[in-house]
Amino acid sequence: GSYIDPHYLERAAQLFDQALKLSPNRQMYYFAKADIYNVQKKYDLSLVEYEKALAAAPSVPQAQWYVAVTLMALGRTNEAVSFFVPLAERRYFPASVEEQNLMAHTLDTMGRYDLSVYYYDGIAENQPKNPVVWAQFATILAKVKHFGDARIAARYAAALDPSFENEAIAFIKQLPNEGKGYPLISIVIIRLAHSQGYDIE
């Protein structure tokens, strides 16, 4: 099962405390302690450890990211979002799909489509057969005026799932006529679609 005896978690936290007395600037120990508190859903204590990790190495993006995510978990959204734009401007890419989506959607709510498009690009690349991802990518491409790319991404979403076809057609019709050529992103999407057996040109 997934049950972990709380005694072992407490003992692990004690061992990391001992390690930190010897090496107080080792971020990995703070991360490890925070992970223990995350398992216990003690996010207020996790935040303390992530903030210590951030203080130990302020320029390391992982510490900034985990402070932001933990603030979100605690409902302190306004504080959390202050970390997102600087991280996105540095092109920090979280490891998990869930965290990548959190980054992209948070930037969307802030109206920073110029930054969120980078994350949708990565998410789409990692999920080449997910029509929902490609439909989202098409929407963001349109917001940053990459209309040619947006058309291609919408067609690919519809090719992956025909139930998207009517929505894709309506979406493409409302796009401005400019940007009909095939920029680099479109070429990559077309090649990807061909590799999956779809002709979207």
KEKE-3310 file (N, C-alpha, C; in steps of 0.2 Angstrom, whole numbers, plus 5000, padded with zeros to 4 digits):
npx = (5004:5001:5003:5013:5022:5021:5031:5043:5044:5045:5057:5066:5065:5072:5084:5088:5088:5100:5109:5108:5114:5127:5129:5123:5119:5115:5104:5097:5094:5085:5075:5072:5067:5055:5048:5045:5036:5026:5021:5014:5005:5007:5008:5011:5023:5031:5033:5041:5053:5056:5057:5069:5078:5078:5083:5096:5101:5098:5097:5094:5082:5073:5070:5063:5052:5046:5043:5033:5023:5019:5014:5003:4996:4993:4983:4988:4988:4990:5003:5010:5010:5019:5031:5030:5031:5045:5051:5046:5052:5065:5064:5061:5057:5046:5047:5036:5021:5009:5014:5019:5007:5001:5010:5008:4994:4993:5000:4992:4981:4986:4987:4999:5002:5012:5022:5016:5014:5026:5027:5015:5020:5030:5023:5014:5023:5027:5016:5011:4999:4988:4973:4966:4977:4983:4972:4972:4984:4983:4974:4981:4992:4985:4982:4994:4996:5001:4995:4996:5002:4993:4982:4986:4989:4976:4970:4977:4973:4960:4962:4967:4956:4941:4929:4932:4932:4921:4922:4936:4935:4927:4934:4946:4940:4937:4949:4961:4966:4980:4996:4997:5006:5019:5027:5041:5036:5024:5029:5035:5024:5017:5025:5026:5012:5012:5020:5012:5002:4993:4987:4987:4989)
npy = (4994:5012:5018:5026:5025:5037:5038:5035:5045:5056:5052:5053:5067:5071:5067:5074:5086:5085:5083:5096:5104:5101:5105:5118:5125:5117:5114:5103:5096:5104:5103:5090:5089:5097:5089:5078:5084:5088:5075:5073:5083:5095:5109:5122:5120:5114:5126:5134:5126:5127:5141:5142:5135:5143:5155:5150:5148:5160:5162:5150:5142:5132:5132:5144:5141:5130:5137:5146:5136:5130:5141:5143:5131:5134:5143:5156:5165:5178:5181:5170:5171:5181:5176:5169:5176:5181:5168:5162:5171:5168:5156:5144:5128:5117:5100:5091:5086:5091:5102:5110:5113:5121:5132:5137:5140:5149:5159:5163:5168:5179:5186:5185:5180:5180:5173:5162:5154:5148:5138:5130:5126:5117:5108:5103:5097:5087:5079:5073:5067:5072:5079:5090:5097:5102:5110:5120:5125:5131:5141:5149:5153:5160:5171:5177:5182:5173:5168:5159:5148:5145:5141:5129:5121:5120:5113:5101:5097:5094:5083:5074:5071:5070:5075:5088:5095:5104:5114:5118:5122:5134:5141:5144:5151:5163:5169:5182:5185:5187:5181:5168:5160:5147:5147:5143:5135:5130:5122:5112:5106:5101:5092:5083:5079:5072:5062:5055:5051:5060:5072:5088:5100)
npz = (5000:5000:5012:5024:5038:5051:5060:5054:5045:5054:5059:5048:5045:5057:5054:5043:5049:5057:5047:5041:5051:5049:5036:5032:5021:5011:4998:4995:5006:5012:5003:5004:5017:5015:5006:5015:5023:5014:5010:5022:5021:5027:5023:5027:5034:5024:5016:5024:5024:5010:5009:5016:5008:4997:5003:5005:4992:4982:4968:4962:4952:4955:4969:4970:4962:4969:4981:4976:4971:4983:4990:4982:4985:4998:4996:4995:4983:4977:4982:4977:4963:4960:4958:4946:4933:4933:4933:4921:4912:4913:4907:4914:4916:4923:4930:4930:4921:4926:4934:4923:4916:4926:4927:4914:4913:4924:4919:4909:4915:4920:4908:4901:4888:4879:4886:4891:4879:4876:4886:4882:4870:4874:4881:4872:4863:4871:4872:4860:4854:4860:4858:4865:4871:4859:4854:4864:4863:4850:4852:4861:4852:4843:4851:4852:4840:4830:4818:4807:4812:4822:4815:4809:4821:4826:4815:4817:4830:4827:4818:4826:4834:4828:4834:4837:4825:4820:4829:4827:4813:4815:4823:4815:4804:4810:4812:4807:4790:4788:4790:4783:4779:4781:4795:4806:4817:4812:4802:4809:4816:4805:4800:4812:4812:4800:4803:4811:4803:4797:4786:4786:4779)
capx = (5000:5005:5004:5020:5022:5023:5037:5048:5044:5048:5064:5069:5066:5077:5091:5090:5090:5107:5113:5108:5118:5134:5129:5117:5118:5114:5097:5094:5091:5078:5070:5070:5062:5049:5045:5042:5030:5021:5018:5010:5000:5009:5011:5014:5030:5035:5035:5047:5059:5057:5060:5076:5082:5078:5088:5103:5103:5092:5097:5092:5075:5069:5068:5058:5046:5042:5039:5027:5018:5017:5010:4997:4993:4990:4978:4991:4989:4993:5010:5013:5010:5024:5036:5029:5034:5052:5053:5045:5056:5071:5062:5062:5052:5045:5048:5030:5016:5005:5017:5020:5001:5000:5014:5005:4987:4993:5002:4986:4976:4989:4987:5005:5002:5019:5026:5013:5015:5032:5025:5011:5024:5033:5017:5012:5028:5028:5009:5009:4993:4982:4969:4965:4983:4984:4967:4974:4990:4980:4971:4987:4996:4981:4983:5001:4996:5004:4989:4997:5003:4986:4977:4989:4988:4969:4969:4980:4968:4954:4964:4968:4949:4936:4924:4935:4932:4917:4925:4942:4933:4924:4940:4950:4936:4937:4956:4963:4969:4987:5000:4995:5012:5021:5033:5045:5032:5019:5033:5036:5018:5015:5030:5023:5006:5013:5023:5006:4998:4988:4988:4984:4991)
capy = (5000:5018:5020:5027:5026:5043:5038:5035:5052:5060:5051:5056:5074:5072:5065:5079:5092:5084:5085:5103:5107:5101:5108:5123:5128:5112:5115:5097:5094:5108:5100:5083:5090:5099:5083:5075:5088:5087:5069:5074:5088:5100:5114:5128:5118:5114:5132:5136:5123:5129:5147:5142:5133:5149:5159:5147:5149:5164:5162:5143:5143:5126:5135:5149:5137:5127:5142:5148:5131:5129:5147:5141:5126:5137:5148:5163:5166:5184:5180:5165:5173:5186:5172:5165:5179:5180:5161:5161:5175:5164:5150:5139:5123:5112:5094:5087:5089:5095:5109:5114:5116:5126:5137:5139:5142:5154:5165:5164:5172:5185:5189:5185:5175:5179:5169:5155:5151:5144:5132:5126:5123:5111:5103:5100:5093:5081:5076:5074:5064:5075:5085:5095:5101:5106:5115:5125:5128:5135:5147:5154:5155:5166:5177:5181:5184:5168:5165:5153:5142:5143:5137:5122:5118:5118:5107:5095:5095:5091:5077:5069:5070:5073:5079:5095:5098:5110:5120:5120:5126:5140:5145:5146:5156:5170:5172:5186:5182:5188:5175:5162:5156:5141:5148:5137:5131:5126:5116:5107:5103:5098:5086:5079:5076:5067:5056:5052:5048:5065:5077:5094:5106)
capz = (5000:5000:5019:5027:5046:5053:5064:5049:5042:5059:5060:5042:5046:5062:5051:5039:5053:5059:5041:5040:5056:5047:5030:5032:5014:5006:4997:4994:5013:5014:4998:5006:5023:5013:5004:5020:5025:5008:5011:5028:5019:5031:5018:5030:5036:5018:5014:5028:5021:5003:5009:5018:5002:4993:5006:5004:4985:4979:4961:4960:4950:4958:4975:4968:4959:4975:4985:4972:4971:4990:4992:4979:4989:5004:4995:4995:4976:4975:4983:4972:4956:4959:4956:4939:4927:4933:4931:4914:4908:4913:4903:4919:4914:4928:4928:4929:4916:4930:4935:4917:4915:4931:4925:4908:4915:4928:4915:4905:4919:4920:4902:4899:4883:4876:4890:4892:4873:4877:4890:4878:4865:4877:4883:4865:4861:4875:4871:4852:4852:4864:4855:4870:4872:4853:4854:4869:4860:4844:4855:4863:4846:4840:4855:4851:4833:4826:4815:4803:4817:4826:4810:4808:4827:4826:4811:4820:4835:4823:4815:4831:4837:4824:4837:4837:4818:4819:4833:4823:4807:4817:4826:4809:4801:4814:4812:4802:4785:4788:4793:4780:4777:4786:4799:4808:4821:4808:4798:4814:4817:4799:4800:4817:4810:4795:4806:4815:4798:4796:4782:4788:4775)
cpx = (5004:5005:5011:5019:5025:5029:5043:5049:5047:5055:5068:5070:5071:5084:5093:5091:5097:5111:5114:5113:5125:5135:5123:5115:5116:5106:5094:5091:5085:5073:5067:5065:5055:5045:5041:5035:5024:5017:5012:5005:5001:5012:5014:5022:5034:5037:5041:5053:5061:5060:5067:5080:5083:5083:5095:5105:5098:5091:5094:5084:5070:5066:5062:5051:5042:5040:5033:5021:5015:5012:5003:4993:4990:4985:4981:4993:4992:5001:5014:5014:5016:5031:5036:5032:5041:5055:5052:5050:5063:5070:5063:5056:5052:5045:5042:5025:5011:5008:5018:5013:4999:5004:5010:4998:4988:4996:4997:4982:4979:4989:4994:5006:5009:5024:5023:5014:5021:5031:5020:5015:5027:5028:5015:5017:5029:5021:5007:5002:4987:4979:4968:4971:4984:4979:4969:4980:4988:4978:4976:4991:4992:4982:4989:5002:5000:4999:4990:4998:4997:4982:4980:4988:4981:4967:4971:4976:4962:4955:4964:4961:4944:4930:4926:4934:4928:4920:4931:4940:4931:4930:4945:4947:4937:4944:4957:4967:4977:4990:4998:5000:5014:5027:5036:5040:5027:5023:5034:5030:5016:5019:5027:5017:5007:5016:5017:5001:4992:4991:4984:4985:4985)
cpy = (5006:5021:5021:5029:5033:5043:5038:5042:5057:5059:5053:5063:5076:5072:5071:5086:5091:5085:5092:5107:5107:5105:5113:5126:5123:5112:5108:5094:5097:5105:5094:5084:5092:5093:5079:5078:5088:5081:5069:5079:5094:5106:5120:5126:5117:5121:5135:5133:5126:5137:5147:5140:5139:5154:5157:5148:5153:5163:5155:5143:5138:5129:5140:5146:5134:5131:5144:5143:5130:5135:5146:5136:5129:5142:5155:5165:5172:5184:5175:5168:5178:5182:5169:5169:5179:5173:5160:5165:5172:5157:5144:5134:5117:5105:5090:5090:5093:5102:5113:5117:5121:5132:5141:5143:5148:5160:5167:5169:5179:5189:5189:5179:5174:5175:5162:5151:5146:5137:5127:5123:5117:5106:5099:5095:5086:5076:5076:5071:5066:5080:5091:5100:5105:5111:5121:5129:5133:5141:5152:5157:5161:5172:5181:5182:5179:5164:5159:5147:5140:5139:5130:5118:5116:5113:5100:5092:5091:5084:5072:5067:5073:5077:5086:5099:5104:5116:5122:5124:5133:5144:5148:5151:5163:5173:5177:5183:5182:5181:5168:5157:5151:5143:5142:5132:5127:5120:5110:5103:5099:5091:5081:5076:5071:5061:5052:5049:5053:5070:5083:5100:5108)
cpz = (5000:5007:5021:5034:5047:5057:5060:5046:5047:5060:5054:5043:5051:5059:5047:5043:5056:5053:5040:5045:5053:5040:5029:5025:5009:5004:4997:5000:5014:5009:5001:5012:5020:5010:5009:5023:5020:5009:5017:5027:5024:5027:5021:5032:5030:5016:5018:5026:5014:5004:5012:5013:4998:4996:5005:4997:4981:4972:4958:4958:4954:4965:4974:4966:4965:4980:4982:4973:4978:4992:4988:4983:4996:5003:4995:4987:4974:4976:4978:4965:4954:4957:4949:4934:4927:4931:4924:4910:4908:4909:4908:4917:4919:4925:4926:4924:4920:4932:4929:4915:4920:4929:4919:4909:4919:4924:4911:4909:4920:4914:4899:4893:4879:4880:4890:4885:4873:4881:4886:4873:4868:4879:4877:4863:4864:4875:4864:4850:4856:4861:4859:4870:4865:4852:4858:4866:4854:4847:4857:4857:4843:4844:4854:4844:4828:4822:4811:4807:4820:4821:4810:4815:4828:4821:4814:4825:4832:4820:4820:4834:4833:4827:4838:4830:4818:4823:4830:4817:4809:4819:4820:4805:4804:4814:4806:4796:4784:4792:4790:4779:4782:4789:4802:4812:4817:4804:4803:4816:4812:4799:4806:4815:4804:4798:4810:4809:4796:4791:4783:4784:4771)
residu = (GLY:SER:TYR:ILE:ASP:PRO:HIS:TYR:LEU:GLU:ARG:ALA:ALA:GLN:LEU:PHE:ASP:GLN:ALA:LEU:LYS:LEU:SER:PRO:ASN:ARG:GLN:MET:TYR:TYR:PHE:ALA:LYS:ALA:ASP:ILE:TYR:ASN:VAL:GLN:LYS:LYS:TYR:ASP:LEU:SER:LEU:VAL:GLU:TYR:GLU:LYS:ALA:LEU:ALA:ALA:ALA:PRO:SER:VAL:PRO:GLN:ALA:GLN:TRP:TYR:VAL:ALA:VAL:THR:LEU:MET:ALA:LEU:GLY:ARG:THR:ASN:GLU:ALA:VAL:SER:PHE:PHE:VAL:PRO:LEU:ALA:GLU:ARG:ARG:TYR:PHE:PRO:ALA:SER:VAL:GLU:GLU:GLN:ASN:LEU:MET:ALA:HIS:THR:LEU:ASP:THR:MET:GLY:ARG:TYR:ASP:LEU:SER:VAL:TYR:TYR:TYR:ASP:GLY:ILE:ALA:GLU:ASN:GLN:PRO:LYS:ASN:PRO:VAL:VAL:TRP:ALA:GLN:PHE:ALA:THR:ILE:LEU:ALA:LYS:VAL:LYS:HIS:PHE:GLY:ASP:ALA:ARG:ILE:ALA:ALA:ARG:TYR:ALA:ALA:ALA:LEU:ASP:PRO:SER:PHE:GLU:ASN:GLU:ALA:ILE:ALA:PHE:ILE:LYS:GLN:LEU:PRO:ASN:GLU:GLY:LYS:GLY:TYR:PRO:LEU:ILE:SER:ILE:VAL:ILE:ILE:ARG:LEU:ALA:HIS:SER:GLN:GLY:TYR:ASP:ILE:GLU)
# end
